[in-house]
Structure formats: structure tokens, C-alpha cells
Amino acid sequence: MTNSPKILGFVHGAVRGAVVLAAVLLVTGCRGNLSRKPPVHVNPNMDRQERLDPQERFAFFADGRAMRPHVPGTVARGFLREDTRFYSGREADGSFVDRAPVPVTRDLLERGRDRFTIFCSMCHGDAGDGQGIIMTGGYGFVPAPTYHSETLRAQPDGYLFDVLSHGVRTMPGYAQQVPVADRWAIVAYVRALQRSQWAAEGDVPPGVLSTMQTTGGPTP
Ligand code: HEC
């Protein structure tokens, strides 16, 4: 065992040399070596897999598209929309529904007023007389008509629904901003506005009528 210190010394020296070499390589090794190859990936772990990106070409299918079109007639869950009167405001024969296909309740009218104030009143005015700020501000827009004309009062509910869904002439449609149920709420509120301007004496409750006649308005 006389030469064991020598061997140990040699091993120590070799290890030290290897460590220094590794350190030098680590610091300087990859500097300046640009590479277009993917980096070394020690454990792939299914990180990279074959896949097709949206809108990508793909020769496998006859139409050359990777994305597959829906099977004709596919309907997303919850979008069947069988109730054409509700969704289009039209009867099966294509004519406009006369009355909104939803029960007109106080809540619906409140909702309608809320939505009307957000989406319509700036043009059509709070009273539906076409005197909204956009129109009275002198910005040069095509005037919004009053809702209180004979023509618009005579239109069926389905027509109003259609106008506010798809627009009319220069007025844009609001189908993107206003969901169907809210559109019916707005229609109901427009009807209420129309009625408010054409109320007859018989529409006022008897007790209130006498107060109106003496004071010029209902008691709050
Ligand atoms: C940017 C202004 C603007 C907004 C907002 C607007 N309208 Fe109009 N609306 C118009 C104008 C302008 C016309 C007339 C279009 C024309 O004759 O070219 C019109 C016409 C109409 C008509 C009459 C259609 C006819 O047969 O003459 C109705 C009903 C109507 N709007 C309802 C609505 C409702 C309900 C909303 C809210 C969802 C709304 N509008 C929002 C500008 C607006």
C-alpha cells in the first residue's frame, strides 16, 4: 500500500481538472454559437406533439383545411331557438307578430326603461319623441322619428322588434348589444311610451282624475 497516496493524488488532480474544465465550458462553452436547432430537451415528457393549428392547411382532407366544418344542421347546446315568434318576432308565415310573445309585467317594463335609456334614448329621446341629445345637439345626423306618429303606433310589436334587432334605413341594429329578452322589454317600454302620449281620460284612475283637473297633475 505504499503507492496509494500517489493514486489518490492523481485521482484528486483528475477530478479537480475535470471540475475546472466543466466550469470553463459552462461559462464560455455556448457563447456566440447561434443555433436554429431546438434546444436539447432532456425529458420530452410529451411536451411537443404533432398538432394542427387553427386555419392551417392540411392536405389530408379533400378541402385542404385542417379545421373541420360543422356537420350540417349542428346546433350548439342551448341555441336551438325553436320559438321563432320569440327569436324573430315573426309568425310561421313570415308576418310580424302582433303582440310581444312574452308576458308584459311591471318588471319587464322597468327592464325595458333601463335598456331603452342606455341604447335608444340618446337618439329617440326619453319620451320617445325623437329629441335625444344626439338629435338636438346639432351634429347633423338623420333625425330619429318620434314614436308617437300614427304610423309607428299602428305597427305590430314584431315590427318594432325587427327594427331594433336589425336596424332600419340609417339606424343600425342592436342585435349584437341587446339580447332577445331585453329587446322585447324595450318593445314593451316603447309601447308604454306611445300610450303615455296618447292617454285618454278613461286611462286615468277615477280618484286621480279629479286631482289632475284641479292641480294639473297627479298627487305624487
Ligand atoms: C344613433 C341614433 C339611434 C339610436 C341609438 C337608435 N335609433 Fe332608432 N332610429 C334612428 C334613426 C336615425 C331612425 C330613422 C332612420 C331612417 O329613417 O333612416 C330611427 C328609426 C327608428 C324606428 C322607426 C322605424 C320606422 O319604421 O320608421 C324605431 C321603431 C326605432 N328607431 C327604434 C329604436 C329603438 C327601440 C332603439 C334602441 C334599441 C333605437 N331605435 C336606437 C336613430 C337611432
Residues whose N, C-alpha, C, O or C-beta is under 5 A from the ligand:
A	BS01	HEC	F119 C120 C123 V142 P143 A144 P145 L160 V163 L164 V168 R169 T170 M171 Y174
